[in-house]
Amino acid sequence: MCSLGVLVLSYLVFISMSIGASQAELSKDVMKMIRKVNKDGPYIGVLVPSSTELQPIFKSSSYQPGDSYLHIDCAGRRFHFGRIEHKRAIITMTGKGMMNAAITALMMCNFFNLSAVLHYGLAGSADKNLNLGDIVIPQFWAHTGLWYWQKYGQGPNDALSSEEDGDFTRDYGYLNFADYTSSNDDTHNNFLNNVWFQAEDVFHFDGAPESRDKAFWIPITQSFFEQAKKLEGTALEDCTNTDSCLPRTPKVVTASRGSSASIYIDNIAYKTFLHSKFQVSLVDMESAAIALITHQQNIPFIAFRAINGPAEESSSKSMDTHIFFSLFIENCLKVLTSFVKIMKEPYVKNLSDLRNISASSLRSPL
């Protein structure tokens, strides 16, 4: 099983070779533009999952288009240049899922002169205390889709293959599928058996080649988290233009943990399991990947996610949350731009406070 970081690096090597072999002239033009815009940096990098989150930025009163270049296209990505709250910014769409998010984040971090990376989008709630529309800012992120799937007949007391070599571990616990069999019989079993949650391999940009740390919980930048707490009283909208209103007025919440995987989770039982096992507040498909890349690159990072799915079955099943998606996104963007206003600068690339976090401290935030 390959780690996310290894797959992303392999992809970027392939892209570089392809550009060099078949698109040499384009590559020269792109690199010339990148060198030029980097002289005007550093920039705040803003990553969003889809056009649903991208277009509202360009329509926001907080955004101004770039002075020289409006965008640079590279490997299917379009990097838009402008200002958010009068601060230079690069905005791009990652695409859906962990792989797309990691590839785009690494491209942005390696190509451009960045002071920070910000990320926003929608998420499902894993905490019944959160309400629809709440904007949640986790302090730690985990990739909960990196599994060791144990063969049928083995259990918690059986070592995983390559466990002694440090490739896999039982430190973070497992999900037993039989626990969720719809049966009143305590002797039930399930051929799907167990999946054990695994830590990511972390390759630091300034570390020794082929040396790696392990991290299950990836922290955002601590100073950013402290600054974000000042936004908890931000007034958010609770009604759409059509006067459809949320049951409760949403709020900004700083939380301990969030989780990501390339899985759209619309299953209450699994959300409940993740909250019980790892105390995560929300689930999405990209944030942990971006957190890992920025952590490896020592670039400050923070993510803002708007809750668009409940942690438990709603008493009002007829409620269509899709009509509120634009409201959720507008509120989330409002919190992001408010953060940009108060964000302390300058930050110098590769000198973030993530450098001082030891590998042992990444095992658990508690």
C-alpha positions, 0 to 999 in steps of 0.5 A: 500500500502506497502512502498519499505522499508517495503517490503525489510525488510520483505524479508530479515527476510524471507531469514534469517529464511529460511537460519537458518531453512534449510541451517544452515551449509551453513549459518555458512560457509557464516558468517565465510567468511563474518567475515573474509573479513570484517577484511580486510575492509572497501570496496567500494560497487559497484552495477550494474543492470545486467551482461551487466554492471558486466562483463566489470568491470572484464575485465577492467584494473582498476580491480584486483581480490581479494587476499583471496576470489574471491566471496561469494554466498548468497541468490542467489547473488554473491558478488565478491571481488577485487580492483578497482584502487587499492582500495578494492571493492565488486561488485555484480549484483542487478537484474532488478527493484526497489525491486531487487535493494533494497534487494541487496543493503540492503544485501550489507550494512548489511553484509559487512564493507563498506566505500561507495556504487557506482552504474552505468548503463544505463538510458533513458533521460527526458531532450532534452538537454542531448545527447545519451551516456552522463554520468549523475550524479544526486544530488537527486533521486525520486521513481516516481512509488509510487502512490496513484491511485485515483478513477474515479470521484474524482479530485485534490480537493478531499482528499485521503483516510488516507491523514489526518493520513499522509499515503498519500499526494497531496503535490507532484502532480499528473498525469491526464491520460485525459490530454494525450487522443488523442483527440481534444475535451477539454471535454474528460475524462478517466476512469484511472483518476489520480495517485498521486505521494507519498514520501517514508517511511524512517526508519533510522538504528539508529532511534527509532523503528517504527518511520519514516520520509517521503522523496520524494527526496533522496540525494546522498552524497553531498561531492561525488557530489562535487567531481564528478563535477571534472569529467565533462571534462573527455574525452569519446569515441564516436565510437565503434570498428566497427567505428559506431559513435554517432552524438555528442561526449558524455560528463559527466554531473552533474544534479539536479534530476533523477527518478526511477521506476520498469517501463521501460519507452520508452514513450516520453509523460511520459518522457516529463511529468516527466521532466516538473513536477519534472525537472528530467534529466533521468529515470531508474529502480534501482538508487532511491532504492539504494539511499534510502537504503544507505540513511537509512544506512548512507553509502555514495552513488553516481550513474552514468548513461549513456543515452541510450534513447532520451527524444524526437523523433529522426529525425533519426528513423533508428538509432539503439542505441543498437549497442552503448550499449557497448560503453555507458557502457565502458564510464560509467565505465571509469567515475566510475573508475575515481571517485574511483581515486579521491574519498576522504577516509576514510569514516566510516560506519554510519558517512556519511554526510547524517546524518545531512540532516533533514527530512524537507529538503528532500521534495525538493532540490530547 
